[in-house]
Amino acid sequence: MNQNEIEIPNWYLIHNGHELEEKLKAEFPQLRRYAREGDLKKEVVAKVIDDVPELIPHDILDLFIEIQSH
């Protein structure tokens, strides 16, 4: 069982996702290359899975692995 924890500020958890994405793209113009809806989210998920999979709950990681195998 993994005991890693990360702290996420409340403002981030309650912020509208679309607004947050636009603010991130305004602050970091290089993120604008992810222009289509969902592209940035997919890239973030892929990076976390590839680079720090220990931050993903095992149940979710197992589900993703099962989905990819079909």
C-alpha positions as a Markdown table, in Angstrom:
| # | Residue | x | y | z |
|---|---|---|---|---|
| 1 | Met | 0.0 | 0.0 | 0.0 |
| 2 | Asn | 1.3 | 3.4 | -1.0 |
| 3 | Gln | 1.5 | 6.1 | 1.7 |
| 4 | Asn | 2.3 | 9.1 | -0.5 |
| 5 | Glu | 0.2 | 12.2 | 0.1 |
| 6 | Ile | 0.0 | 15.4 | -1.7 |
| 7 | Glu | -1.6 | 18.6 | -0.5 |
| 8 | Ile | -4.0 | 20.4 | -2.8 |
| 9 | Pro | -5.3 | 23.8 | -1.8 |
| 10 | Asn | -9.0 | 24.2 | -1.5 |
| 11 | Trp | -9.2 | 27.0 | -4.0 |
| 12 | Tyr | -7.9 | 24.6 | -6.6 |
| 13 | Leu | -10.4 | 21.9 | -5.8 |
| 14 | Ile | -13.4 | 24.2 | -6.0 |
| 15 | His | -12.2 | 26.3 | -9.0 |
| 16 | Asn | -14.1 | 25.8 | -12.3 |
| 17 | Gly | -12.0 | 23.5 | -14.5 |
| 18 | His | -12.5 | 25.5 | -17.7 |
| 19 | Glu | -11.6 | 28.8 | -16.0 |
| 20 | Leu | -8.6 | 27.2 | -14.4 |
| 21 | Glu | -7.4 | 25.9 | -17.7 |
| 22 | Glu | -7.7 | 29.3 | -19.3 |
| 23 | Lys | -5.8 | 30.9 | -16.4 |
| 24 | Leu | -3.0 | 28.4 | -16.8 |
| 25 | Lys | -2.8 | 29.0 | -20.5 |
| 26 | Ala | -2.7 | 32.8 | -19.9 |
| 27 | Glu | 0.1 | 32.4 | -17.4 |
| 28 | Phe | 2.0 | 29.7 | -19.3 |
| 29 | Pro | 1.6 | 30.5 | -23.1 |
| 30 | Gln | 3.4 | 27.3 | -24.1 |
| 31 | Leu | 0.3 | 25.4 | -22.9 |
| 32 | Arg | -1.8 | 27.0 | -25.6 |
| 33 | Arg | -0.6 | 24.3 | -28.0 |
| 34 | Tyr | -3.2 | 22.2 | -26.3 |
| 35 | Ala | -6.0 | 24.0 | -28.1 |
| 36 | Arg | -8.7 | 21.4 | -28.4 |
| 37 | Glu | -11.0 | 20.7 | -25.5 |
| 38 | Gly | -9.5 | 18.0 | -23.2 |
| 39 | Asp | -6.1 | 18.0 | -24.8 |
| 40 | Leu | -4.4 | 19.6 | -21.8 |
| 41 | Lys | -6.2 | 17.4 | -19.3 |
| 42 | Lys | -5.1 | 14.3 | -21.2 |
| 43 | Glu | -1.5 | 15.4 | -21.3 |
| 44 | Val | -1.5 | 16.1 | -17.6 |
| 45 | Val | -2.9 | 12.6 | -16.8 |
| 46 | Ala | -0.4 | 11.0 | -19.2 |
| 47 | Lys | 2.5 | 12.8 | -17.6 |
| 48 | Val | 1.4 | 11.8 | -14.1 |
| 49 | Ile | 0.9 | 8.2 | -15.1 |
| 50 | Asp | 4.3 | 8.1 | -16.8 |
| 51 | Asp | 6.4 | 10.2 | -14.5 |
| 52 | Val | 4.9 | 9.7 | -11.0 |
| 53 | Pro | 2.4 | 6.8 | -11.0 |
| 54 | Glu | 2.8 | 6.6 | -7.2 |
| 55 | Leu | 0.5 | 9.6 | -7.0 |
| 56 | Ile | -2.4 | 7.8 | -8.6 |
| 57 | Pro | -4.6 | 5.5 | -6.4 |
| 58 | His | -4.0 | 1.9 | -7.3 |
| 59 | Asp | -7.7 | 1.3 | -8.2 |
| 60 | Ile | -7.6 | 4.1 | -10.8 |
| 61 | Leu | -4.3 | 3.0 | -12.2 |
| 62 | Asp | -5.5 | -0.6 | -12.5 |
| 63 | Leu | -8.7 | 0.7 | -14.3 |
| 64 | Phe | -6.6 | 2.7 | -16.8 |
| 65 | Ile | -4.4 | -0.4 | -17.4 |
| 66 | Glu | -7.4 | -2.5 | -18.0 |
| 67 | Ile | -9.0 | 0.0 | -20.4 |
| 68 | Gln | -5.8 | 0.3 | -22.4 |
| 69 | Ser | -5.6 | -3.5 | -22.8 |
| 70 | His | -8.9 | -3.6 | -24.7 |
